[in-house]
Amino acid sequence: MHQPHADSRVSGSTSPQFPKTLEIATVAVYGLAILSAGLFLFLPFVNLLHPSPWQRSLGLIHGIGAMLTTVVVAYAGHLAFPLLRGSAKVLPHMRSLTFWSTVITALGIATGNLAYMRYRADENFGGARAWLKENSPLTQYVFMEYHEFTVLFTLPLGVACTWILWKYGDSILEKQNRPVLAVTSIGLMAMMFFAMGGFVTGLGIAKIHAL
């Protein structure tokens, strides 16, 4: 007679544990995500510990510019996938996001040119380019050549995609404009690819020889 009552007590005592377990898992996942994002965004400030005064200043400025560019452009490239499928929900957001991606990309390239002047300095003045050509030519002729030219593609791609999205407006989702939508979405994806590739190669070059 009392056995069902005992079973109900057991099931009643165990069921409340599941929400608590899920809550702990959710907090842990979000905590790790926030910690990882924070450490990633803190990465440019590591330049402040560098013994070179050039790296502490130029490296920090370009590091922050490159970081912001990569984050914003990667977000825009991520939303290009639902845009390619014709999602009307993301279209208004994409117009503003693509515009600001282009602006931040221009600032990232500007800070890169500032650091590049120091990079091209003579080896007697500690220039990284001359040192790499002498000691690690593969880094210069593969990593740096890729880094120099592909990151520049992000700006014209951003300008073109911004102009197309603002010119066509909501009509870009119409059937006759689907080729334009596809080209714009692929352009945003390519922009993301070049920005992320430039960021990774830039980190690799700085790890071998900083400014």
C-alpha positions in Angstrom: 0.0 0.0 0.0 2.8 2.4 0.9 5.1 1.3 -2.0 3.6 3.7 -4.6 3.8 6.5 -2.1 7.6 5.7 -1.6 8.1 5.7 -5.3 6.4 9.0 -5.7 8.6 10.4 -3.0 11.7 9.2 -4.8 10.6 10.5 -8.1 9.6 13.8 -6.4 13.0 14.1 -4.7 15.0 13.5 -7.9 13.0 15.6 -10.4 13.9 19.0 -8.9 17.6 18.2 -9.4 17.4 18.3 -13.1 16.6 22.1 -13.4 19.5 22.8 -11.0 21.9 20.7 -13.0 20.8 22.4 -16.2 21.2 25.8 -14.6 24.7 25.0 -13.5 25.6 23.8 -17.0 24.1 26.9 -18.5 26.0 29.2 -16.2 29.2 27.3 -16.9 28.8 27.5 -20.7 28.0 31.2 -20.6 30.8 31.9 -18.1 33.3 30.2 -20.3 32.0 32.0 -23.4 32.3 35.4 -21.7 35.7 34.6 -20.3 37.0 33.4 -23.7 35.6 36.5 -25.4 37.1 38.7 -22.8 40.6 37.1 -23.1 40.3 37.3 -26.9 39.5 41.0 -26.8 42.2 41.7 -24.3 44.8 40.3 -26.7 46.0 43.6 -28.2 46.8 45.0 -24.8 49.5 42.3 -24.4 51.6 44.7 -26.6 51.9 47.0 -23.6 54.3 44.4 -22.0 56.6 44.3 -25.1 60.1 45.7 -24.6 60.0 47.6 -27.9 58.5 51.1 -27.6 57.3 50.8 -31.2 55.4 47.6 -30.4 53.9 49.1 -27.3 52.4 52.0 -29.3 51.9 51.0 -32.9 51.3 47.4 -32.1 48.6 48.3 -29.6 46.9 50.8 -32.0 46.9 48.4 -34.9 46.0 45.4 -32.7 42.9 47.2 -31.4 42.0 48.2 -35.0 42.5 44.7 -36.4 40.5 43.2 -33.5 37.5 45.4 -34.0 37.6 44.9 -37.7 37.7 41.1 -37.4 34.9 40.9 -34.9 32.5 43.2 -36.8 33.3 41.8 -40.2 33.0 38.3 -39.0 29.6 39.1 -37.5 28.5 40.6 -40.8 29.8 37.6 -42.7 27.9 35.3 -40.4 24.6 37.0 -41.1 25.3 36.8 -44.8 24.3 33.1 -44.7 20.7 33.8 -43.8 20.7 36.8 -46.1 21.7 34.5 -48.9 18.6 32.3 -48.1 16.4 35.4 -48.5 15.8 36.2 -44.9 13.9 39.5 -44.7 14.4 39.7 -40.9 18.2 40.3 -41.1 18.1 42.7 -44.1 17.6 46.0 -42.3 20.2 45.0 -39.8 22.6 44.0 -42.6 22.4 47.5 -44.2 23.7 49.2 -41.1 26.1 46.5 -40.2 27.7 46.4 -43.6 28.1 50.2 -43.5 29.9 50.1 -40.2 31.9 47.1 -41.2 33.3 49.2 -44.1 34.0 52.2 -41.9 35.8 50.0 -39.3 37.7 48.2 -42.0 39.0 51.5 -43.3 40.2 52.4 -39.8 41.8 49.0 -39.5 43.7 49.4 -42.8 44.7 53.0 -41.7 46.2 51.7 -38.5 47.9 48.9 -40.5 49.6 51.4 -42.7 50.8 53.2 -39.7 52.4 50.0 -38.3 53.6 49.1 -41.8 55.9 52.1 -42.0 57.7 50.9 -39.0 57.7 47.3 -40.4 59.5 48.5 -43.5 62.3 50.2 -41.6 65.9 49.2 -42.2 67.3 46.3 -40.3 69.7 48.7 -38.5 66.7 50.3 -37.0 65.1 47.1 -36.0 62.7 46.7 -39.0 60.8 43.5 -39.0 60.7 43.1 -42.8 64.5 43.2 -43.3 65.0 40.7 -40.4 62.4 38.3 -41.7 63.8 38.4 -45.2 67.2 37.5 -43.8 66.2 34.9 -41.2 62.7 33.6 -42.1 62.0 34.4 -45.8 59.1 32.0 -46.0 57.3 34.2 -43.4 57.9 37.3 -45.5 57.1 35.9 -48.9 54.1 33.8 -47.9 52.5 35.1 -44.7 53.3 38.8 -45.2 52.5 38.9 -48.9 49.1 37.3 -48.1 48.6 39.6 -45.2 49.5 42.7 -47.2 47.2 42.2 -50.2 44.2 40.2 -49.1 43.3 42.5 -46.2 43.1 45.3 -48.7 40.3 43.4 -50.5 38.0 43.9 -47.5 37.6 47.6 -48.2 36.3 47.6 -51.8 34.2 44.6 -51.0 32.6 46.5 -48.1 32.0 49.6 -50.2 30.4 47.6 -53.0 28.2 45.5 -50.7 27.1 48.6 -48.7 26.2 50.5 -51.9 24.2 47.5 -53.3 22.3 46.9 -50.1 21.3 50.6 -49.7 20.5 51.0 -53.4 18.3 48.0 -53.8 16.7 48.2 -50.3 14.0 45.6 -49.7 13.7 44.9 -53.4 16.9 42.9 -53.3 14.8 40.0 -52.0 12.6 39.9 -55.0 13.0 37.1 -57.4 14.5 39.1 -60.3 17.2 40.4 -58.0 18.3 37.1 -56.5 21.6 37.1 -58.5 22.4 40.5 -57.0 21.5 39.1 -53.5 23.7 36.1 -54.0 26.7 38.2 -55.2 26.3 40.5 -52.2 26.1 37.7 -49.7 29.2 36.0 -51.2 31.0 39.3 -51.1 30.3 39.6 -47.4 31.5 36.1 -46.8 34.7 36.8 -48.8 35.2 39.9 -46.7 34.9 37.9 -43.6 37.4 35.3 -44.9 40.0 38.0 -45.8 39.6 39.8 -42.5 40.0 36.6 -40.4 42.9 35.4 -42.6 44.7 38.8 -42.3 44.2 38.7 -38.5 45.7 35.2 -38.1 48.7 35.9 -40.4 49.3 39.2 -38.7 49.4 37.4 -35.3 51.8 34.8 -36.7 54.1 37.5 -38.1 54.1 39.4 -34.9 54.9 36.2 -33.0 58.0 35.6 -35.1 59.3 39.2 -35.1 57.4 42.2 -33.8 57.9 45.9 -34.6 
